[in-house]
Amino acid sequence: MGTFHGKSSGCLMYDLSHSLRKNMYELFWLACVLLADQFAYESLTDERYQARVMELEQHINSSGNLEAVTASSRIAYEDEPRLMLLREWILFDSMLCSSYMATKLKAWKDNGMKKLKLLLARMGFALWIANKNFKT
């Protein structure tokens, strides 16, 4: 028996508001956040995520009735590394807490920590750089 994750509630609400021609920036923001949440927790495949991103992008491009937004609240799509909280954490901790990295390297063991440090070194990151705050 498997699991199934459908469209997020934020996307459903935005679709409903779009069909009623009452597009609101807050609902679009909610749709984006909940879609990103599904992607981060691997409730969606990469293909389904990309399809939904394209769907939201089409809504925005075809819709001239979204409320005007200021530059500080503008939403932009950017591809980023799939590392949890990379903007708030240091690179080392973000890689350590990644579900993929933690299970592949068995990071809960001493040998796993050594493997992570070796991986960072092979990628060209000195340990002191990996322990600094990440800046975009």
C-alpha positions as CSV (number, residue, x, y, z in Angstrom):
1,M,0.0,0.0,0.0
2,G,1.5,3.4,-1.0
3,T,0.7,7.0,-0.4
4,F,-0.6,9.7,-2.6
5,H,-0.2,13.4,-2.3
6,G,-2.5,15.5,-4.4
7,K,-2.5,19.2,-5.2
8,S,-1.7,21.4,-2.1
9,S,-4.5,23.3,-0.5
10,G,-2.8,26.5,-1.4
11,C,-2.8,25.6,-5.1
12,L,-6.4,24.6,-4.9
13,M,-7.4,27.9,-3.3
14,Y,-5.4,29.8,-5.9
15,D,-7.0,27.8,-8.7
16,L,-10.5,28.6,-7.3
17,S,-9.7,32.3,-7.0
18,H,-8.3,32.3,-10.5
19,S,-11.4,30.7,-12.0
20,L,-13.5,33.3,-10.2
21,R,-11.3,36.0,-11.5
22,K,-10.4,37.1,-8.0
23,N,-6.7,36.5,-8.1
24,M,-5.0,37.7,-4.9
25,Y,-1.3,38.0,-4.4
26,E,-1.6,36.4,-0.9
27,L,-3.2,33.3,-2.3
28,F,-0.5,33.0,-5.0
29,W,2.1,33.3,-2.3
30,L,0.4,30.6,-0.3
31,A,0.3,28.3,-3.3
32,C,4.0,28.8,-3.9
33,V,4.9,28.2,-0.3
34,L,2.8,25.0,0.0
35,L,4.1,23.7,-3.4
36,A,7.7,24.3,-2.2
37,D,6.8,22.5,1.1
38,Q,5.6,19.4,-0.9
39,F,8.7,19.5,-2.9
40,A,11.0,19.8,0.1
41,Y,9.4,16.9,1.9
42,E,9.5,14.8,-1.3
43,S,5.7,14.6,-1.5
44,L,6.0,15.3,-5.3
45,T,8.3,14.0,-8.0
46,D,10.5,16.5,-9.8
47,E,8.3,16.2,-12.9
48,R,5.1,17.0,-11.0
49,Y,6.8,19.9,-9.2
50,Q,8.0,21.4,-12.5
51,A,4.5,20.9,-14.0
52,R,2.9,22.8,-11.1
53,V,5.5,25.5,-11.2
54,M,4.8,26.0,-14.9
55,E,1.0,26.0,-14.2
56,L,1.4,28.8,-11.6
57,E,3.7,30.7,-14.0
58,Q,1.1,30.5,-16.7
59,H,-1.6,31.8,-14.3
60,I,0.6,34.8,-13.6
61,N,1.5,35.5,-17.2
62,S,-2.1,35.2,-18.4
63,S,-3.6,37.1,-15.6
64,G,-3.6,40.9,-15.7
65,N,-5.8,41.3,-12.6
66,L,-3.3,40.4,-9.8
67,E,-3.0,43.2,-7.3
68,A,-0.1,45.5,-7.8
69,V,2.9,44.5,-5.6
70,T,5.9,46.4,-4.4
71,A,9.4,45.4,-5.3
72,S,10.0,44.1,-1.7
73,S,7.2,41.6,-1.9
74,R,7.9,40.4,-5.5
75,I,8.0,36.6,-5.9
76,A,10.7,35.2,-8.1
77,Y,11.5,31.6,-9.1
78,E,15.1,30.6,-8.6
79,D,16.7,27.2,-8.9
80,E,18.6,26.5,-5.7
81,P,20.5,23.5,-4.3
82,R,18.1,21.1,-2.5
83,L,19.7,21.7,0.9
84,M,17.4,22.5,3.9
85,L,17.6,26.0,5.3
86,L,20.8,26.8,3.4
87,R,20.1,30.5,3.8
88,E,19.9,30.3,7.6
89,W,22.4,27.5,8.3
90,I,26.0,26.9,7.4
91,L,26.7,24.6,4.4
92,F,28.1,21.8,6.6
93,D,24.9,21.6,8.8
94,S,22.7,21.9,5.8
95,M,24.4,19.0,4.1
96,L,24.5,17.0,7.3
97,C,20.7,17.5,7.9
98,S,19.8,16.7,4.3
99,S,17.8,13.4,4.3
100,Y,19.6,12.2,1.2
101,M,23.1,13.0,2.5
102,A,22.4,11.7,6.0
103,T,21.3,8.3,4.8
104,K,23.9,7.9,2.1
105,L,26.8,8.8,4.3
106,K,25.3,7.4,7.6
107,A,26.1,10.8,9.1
108,W,25.0,9.7,12.6
109,K,28.3,7.7,12.9
110,D,31.8,9.0,13.2
111,N,32.7,7.5,9.9
112,G,29.8,9.3,8.3
113,M,31.1,12.6,9.6
114,K,34.5,11.9,8.1
115,K,32.9,11.0,4.8
116,L,31.0,14.3,4.8
117,K,34.2,16.3,5.5
118,L,36.0,14.3,2.8
119,L,33.1,15.1,0.3
120,L,33.3,18.8,1.1
121,A,37.1,18.7,0.6
122,R,36.7,16.9,-2.8
123,M,34.2,19.6,-3.8
124,G,36.8,22.2,-3.0
125,F,35.4,23.6,0.2
126,A,37.8,24.0,3.1
127,L,36.2,23.1,6.4
128,W,36.3,26.7,7.7
129,I,34.5,27.9,4.6
130,A,31.8,25.2,5.0
131,N,31.3,26.4,8.6
132,K,30.6,30.0,7.6
133,N,27.1,31.4,6.9
134,F,26.0,30.9,3.3
135,K,25.6,34.1,1.3
136,T,23.7,34.1,-2.0
